[in-house]
Amino acid sequence: MDCRAPLASLSTSPITDASLKKWNVGAGCLHFVQGFLMLVASQSVAQIKDFKKDITTSFLVFNEVTKSLEPRTRSVGSFEIGLASAIFLLLSAAAHLCIVWKFSWYIENINRGVNLARWYEYALSSSVMICAIATLFGCYDLSSLICIFLVNASMNFFGLHMETLNPPERTKTDWSPFVHGCVAGLAPWIVVAQYFLGGGNFSQIPGFVYGILFGYFFFFNTFPVNMALQYARIGAWRDYRHGEKVYILLSLLSKSLLAWLVFGGCFQPNGDS
């Protein structure tokens, strides 16, 4: 039997509604400014350096000579890394500012230990980001990118399910959505690692590139750490609103670092350089 106390009562939380509103306004504005600057910068970079990745799809054709089915690949469009990074930040800005616009609805959900806006925004923004990361490391297949996007979105829906299944008054935490979300969230990173390490020329990969990969992984996964602390009821995380403020802070810091790190990928060498 889990004998831990429930999460701290939201009615007695020292974190006020006004404080949460200020944090959302601040994070939303800072995300917007960065996203706008990155959007402008990505267009400037595009004029100097054409950094687009061709997205491909594969299919089978019948070879009349060999009388067999053979795979073919064709381009179906391109993916702009800089633009994706800007969209990532602008989606976060839109979510925070929508929260301010519908603040009473937001607080009503917060008092139930749920933030619907957060998880739907994460399902979109983080899925755009993980697809951009996968593309940077060589995943150009449209079908793979669609699967990465949807699996990552599902990971965030498991996060939403974790919150709805474990309201603040519950004394026993059901960790199954968290575990299932971690499994789903691991899948895109397995694909990224496969493309990154698939060549086998490990000695030829510069050390800083490994640092970038692990940097991506670290920043991307600070969010489930916050949730784990929240539902393990450790220290200040027993107060759901404390975890909410940490999510807002992570949204600003980790997403900003991730976005600029990915944007830096626009300057990696390509075939046209």
C-alpha positions as CSV (number, residue, x, y, z in Angstrom):
1,M,0.0,0.0,0.0
2,D,1.2,3.5,-0.9
3,C,1.1,5.5,2.4
4,R,2.4,8.8,1.0
5,A,0.4,11.9,1.6
6,P,-1.5,13.4,-1.3
7,L,-0.2,16.4,-3.2
8,A,-0.4,19.6,-1.2
9,S,-3.8,21.3,-1.3
10,L,-4.0,23.8,-4.1
11,S,-6.1,26.1,-2.0
12,T,-3.2,26.5,0.5
13,S,-0.5,26.8,-2.1
14,P,1.8,29.8,-1.6
15,I,1.9,30.2,-5.4
16,T,-1.0,32.5,-6.3
17,D,-3.1,32.8,-9.5
18,A,-1.5,36.2,-10.1
19,S,1.9,34.7,-9.9
20,L,1.1,32.0,-12.5
21,K,-0.4,34.7,-14.8
22,K,2.8,36.8,-14.6
23,W,5.0,33.7,-15.3
24,N,2.8,32.8,-18.4
25,V,2.9,36.3,-19.7
26,G,6.7,36.5,-19.3
27,A,7.4,33.1,-20.9
28,G,5.0,33.8,-23.7
29,C,6.5,37.2,-24.6
30,L,10.1,35.8,-24.4
31,H,9.2,32.8,-26.6
32,F,7.5,35.2,-29.1
33,V,10.5,37.5,-29.3
34,Q,12.9,34.6,-29.8
35,G,10.6,32.9,-32.3
36,F,10.2,36.2,-34.3
37,L,14.0,36.8,-34.3
38,M,14.7,33.2,-35.3
39,L,12.1,33.5,-38.1
40,V,13.8,36.6,-39.5
41,A,17.3,35.1,-39.0
42,S,16.2,31.9,-40.8
43,Q,15.2,33.9,-43.8
44,S,18.5,35.8,-43.8
45,V,20.4,32.5,-43.5
46,A,18.4,31.1,-46.4
47,Q,19.6,33.9,-48.6
48,I,23.3,33.2,-47.7
49,K,23.2,29.4,-47.4
50,D,20.5,27.2,-48.9
51,F,20.0,24.8,-46.0
52,K,17.0,22.6,-46.8
53,K,16.7,18.9,-46.4
54,D,14.9,16.9,-49.2
55,I,12.2,14.7,-47.7
56,T,11.8,11.5,-49.5
57,T,9.4,8.6,-49.9
58,S,10.0,5.1,-51.0
59,F,7.9,2.7,-53.1
60,L,8.1,-0.4,-55.1
61,V,8.2,-0.6,-58.9
62,F,8.1,-3.7,-61.2
63,N,11.3,-4.2,-63.2
64,E,10.3,-5.7,-66.5
65,V,13.8,-6.9,-67.1
66,T,14.4,-8.8,-63.8
67,K,10.7,-9.5,-63.3
68,S,10.9,-8.4,-59.7
69,L,9.8,-5.6,-57.4
70,E,12.5,-3.0,-56.7
71,P,12.6,-0.1,-54.3
72,R,12.6,3.5,-55.6
73,T,13.0,6.8,-53.8
74,R,11.7,10.2,-54.8
75,S,11.7,13.7,-53.2
76,V,8.3,14.9,-52.0
77,G,9.5,18.3,-50.7
78,S,12.0,20.0,-48.4
79,F,12.3,20.7,-44.7
80,E,13.8,24.0,-43.4
81,I,15.5,23.6,-40.1
82,G,15.6,27.3,-39.2
83,L,11.9,27.7,-39.9
84,A,11.1,24.6,-37.8
85,S,13.0,26.1,-34.9
86,A,11.1,29.3,-35.2
87,I,7.7,27.5,-35.3
88,F,8.8,25.5,-32.2
89,L,9.2,28.7,-30.2
90,L,6.1,30.5,-31.7
91,L,3.9,27.5,-30.8
92,S,5.1,27.8,-27.2
93,A,4.4,31.5,-27.3
94,A,0.9,31.0,-28.6
95,A,0.2,28.5,-25.9
96,H,1.3,30.7,-23.0
97,L,-0.6,33.7,-24.4
98,C,-3.7,31.6,-25.0
99,I,-3.5,30.6,-21.3
100,V,-3.5,34.3,-20.3
101,W,-6.5,34.9,-22.6
102,K,-8.4,31.9,-21.1
103,F,-7.0,32.3,-17.6
104,S,-10.0,31.3,-15.6
105,W,-10.3,28.1,-17.6
106,Y,-6.5,27.5,-17.0
107,I,-6.8,28.1,-13.2
108,E,-9.9,25.8,-13.1
109,N,-7.8,23.0,-14.6
110,I,-4.7,23.8,-12.5
111,N,-6.9,23.4,-9.4
112,R,-7.8,19.9,-10.6
113,G,-4.1,19.1,-11.1
114,V,-4.3,19.2,-14.9
115,N,-2.9,21.6,-17.6
116,L,-4.6,20.7,-20.8
117,A,-3.1,23.6,-22.7
118,R,0.5,22.4,-21.8
119,W,0.1,18.9,-23.1
120,Y,-1.6,19.8,-26.4
121,E,1.0,22.4,-27.0
122,Y,3.8,20.0,-26.2
123,A,2.3,17.4,-28.5
124,L,2.7,19.9,-31.3
125,S,5.8,21.8,-30.5
126,S,8.0,19.0,-29.2
127,S,7.0,16.8,-32.1
128,V,8.1,19.5,-34.6
129,M,11.4,19.7,-32.7
130,I,12.2,16.0,-32.6
131,C,11.5,15.8,-36.3
132,A,13.9,18.7,-36.9
133,I,16.5,16.9,-34.7
134,A,16.0,13.6,-36.6
135,T,16.3,15.5,-39.9
136,L,19.6,17.1,-38.8
137,F,21.0,13.6,-38.1
138,G,20.0,12.2,-41.5
139,C,16.4,11.0,-41.3
140,Y,14.7,12.2,-44.5
141,D,12.1,9.5,-45.0
142,L,8.6,11.0,-44.8
143,S,7.0,7.9,-43.3
144,S,9.6,7.8,-40.6
145,L,9.1,11.4,-39.8
146,I,5.3,11.0,-39.6
147,C,5.8,8.1,-37.2
148,I,8.3,10.1,-35.1
149,F,5.8,13.0,-34.9
150,L,2.8,10.9,-33.9
151,V,4.7,8.7,-31.4
152,N,6.2,11.8,-29.7
153,A,2.7,13.4,-29.6
154,S,1.4,10.2,-28.0
155,M,4.1,10.5,-25.4
156,N,2.7,13.9,-24.4
157,F,-0.9,12.5,-24.3
158,F,0.4,9.9,-21.8
159,G,1.6,12.9,-19.8
160,L,-2.0,14.4,-19.9
161,H,-3.4,11.0,-18.9
162,M,-0.9,10.9,-16.0
163,E,-2.4,14.1,-14.7
164,T,-6.0,13.2,-15.2
165,L,-5.5,9.8,-13.5
166,N,-3.7,11.2,-10.5
167,P,-5.6,14.2,-9.1
168,P,-4.0,16.1,-6.1
169,E,-6.2,14.3,-3.5
170,R,-5.1,10.8,-4.6
171,T,-2.8,9.2,-2.1
172,K,-1.5,6.4,-4.4
173,T,0.1,7.3,-7.7
174,D,-0.6,5.3,-10.8
175,W,2.7,5.4,-12.7
176,S,1.5,3.4,-15.7
177,P,0.9,6.4,-18.0
178,F,4.4,7.8,-17.1
179,V,6.0,4.4,-17.9
180,H,4.1,4.0,-21.1
181,G,5.0,7.6,-22.1
182,C,8.7,7.0,-21.5
183,V,8.5,4.0,-23.8
184,A,6.9,6.0,-26.5
185,G,9.3,8.9,-26.0
186,L,12.3,6.6,-26.3
187,A,11.3,5.4,-29.8
188,P,12.2,8.7,-31.7
189,W,15.6,8.8,-29.9
190,I,16.3,5.2,-31.0
191,V,15.7,6.3,-34.6
192,V,18.0,9.4,-34.1
193,A,20.7,7.3,-32.6
194,Q,20.4,4.8,-35.4
195,Y,21.0,7.5,-38.0
196,F,23.7,9.1,-35.9
197,L,25.7,5.9,-35.2
198,G,24.6,3.8,-38.2
199,G,27.7,4.6,-40.3
200,G,30.0,2.9,-37.8
201,N,32.8,5.5,-38.3
202,F,32.8,6.4,-34.6
203,S,36.4,7.6,-34.5
204,Q,35.7,10.1,-37.3
205,I,32.8,11.7,-35.5
206,P,34.1,14.9,-33.7
207,G,33.7,14.9,-29.9
208,F,31.5,18.0,-30.0
209,V,29.0,16.3,-32.2
210,Y,28.5,13.7,-29.4
211,G,28.1,16.6,-27.1
212,I,25.4,18.1,-29.3
213,L,23.5,14.8,-29.4
214,F,23.5,14.3,-25.6
215,G,22.7,18.0,-25.2
216,Y,19.6,17.5,-27.3
217,F,18.7,14.4,-25.3
218,F,19.3,16.1,-21.9
219,F,17.3,19.2,-22.6
220,F,14.5,17.3,-24.2
221,N,14.1,15.0,-21.2
222,T,14.1,17.6,-18.4
223,F,10.3,17.6,-18.6
224,P,9.6,14.0,-17.6
225,V,12.1,14.6,-14.7
226,N,9.9,17.4,-13.4
227,M,6.8,15.1,-13.7
228,A,8.6,12.3,-11.8
229,L,9.5,14.7,-9.0
230,Q,6.0,16.0,-8.9
231,Y,4.3,12.6,-8.6
232,A,7.0,11.2,-6.3
233,R,6.0,14.1,-4.1
234,I,9.5,15.2,-3.3
235,G,10.0,18.4,-1.4
236,A,8.4,21.5,-3.0
237,W,7.0,19.3,-5.8
238,R,4.3,18.1,-3.4
239,D,2.6,21.4,-4.4
240,Y,1.3,20.9,-8.0
241,R,1.6,24.6,-8.6
242,H,5.4,24.4,-7.9
243,G,5.7,21.8,-10.7
244,E,3.6,24.0,-12.9
245,K,6.0,26.9,-12.4
246,V,9.0,24.6,-13.2
247,Y,7.2,23.5,-16.4
248,I,7.0,27.2,-17.4
249,L,10.6,27.7,-16.5
250,L,11.7,24.6,-18.5
251,S,9.5,25.7,-21.4
252,L,11.5,28.9,-21.5
253,L,15.0,27.7,-20.8
254,S,15.2,24.2,-22.3
255,K,13.1,25.0,-25.3
256,S,15.2,28.2,-26.0
257,L,18.4,26.3,-25.7
258,L,17.1,23.4,-27.9
259,A,15.8,25.8,-30.5
260,W,19.0,27.8,-30.9
261,L,21.0,24.6,-30.8
262,V,18.9,23.2,-33.7
263,F,19.0,26.5,-35.5
264,G,22.8,26.2,-35.4
265,G,22.4,23.1,-37.5
266,C,21.7,25.4,-40.4
267,F,25.4,26.1,-40.5
268,Q,26.5,22.5,-40.8
269,P,28.2,21.6,-44.1
270,N,26.0,20.2,-46.9
271,G,26.5,19.1,-50.4
272,D,26.1,22.6,-51.8
273,S,28.6,24.3,-49.5
